């Protein structure tokens, strides 16, 4: 089985090219691939497969084998792969996901994704702290804290949501840590960065259309919540290895 390994701000993925849609990607196989001791190791698996209309579908699975609707860093890594191997070209391309079609612009090393419209829900409670629910195609709860560095190990319990702990460093500058459902704490989360900017914009009352720098343990993402409700996510994506997988 051919594989590639890539990451977006150190949120890492194993890509499995399956252009003929022949691979039976079971939860057990995903868990074995993502195991950091007995497998390749990754936060998730991206199966590269054709959509019914001939375009590209991002079949994303979390490290525990569960199916995920969306992954902002994964979309960029998927687009990076398509361009690198000549299946797409620099410029705009549309990728289909379980959360809908996402428009991606590849401009050299800079990749920007229109993540769609953010949906803000009610305030919720995570371990006694108030959080803002934001749906970015997948569910998030954003909790603002005084310092992300003083949180220790992130363990919000067995929640069926992604949880972002966000510290505001300035008017348009955030730093965050994230606990992803089905994975645990990761070095980055693209949809989580989008949710963090939406929640912080509502919290501070600042205007939309302003780019935010979002620092994560794996690097920096740039997020803009537009006036029309769409959220743009910009950041790097690189392919670091490829080979043959035997499990």
Secondary structure, 3 states (H helix, E strand, C coil): CEEEEEEECCEEEEEEECCCCCCCCCHHHHHHHHCCCCCCCCCEEEEEEECCCCCEEEEEEECCCCECCCCHHHHHHHHHHHHHCCCCCCEEEEEEECCEEEEEEEECCEEEEEEEECEEEEEEEECCEEEEEEECCCEEEEEECCCCCCCCCCCCCCCCCEEEEEEEEECCEEEEEEEECCCEEECCCHHHHHHHHHHHHHHHCCCCCCCEEEEECCEEEEEEECCCCEEEEEECCEEEEEEECCC
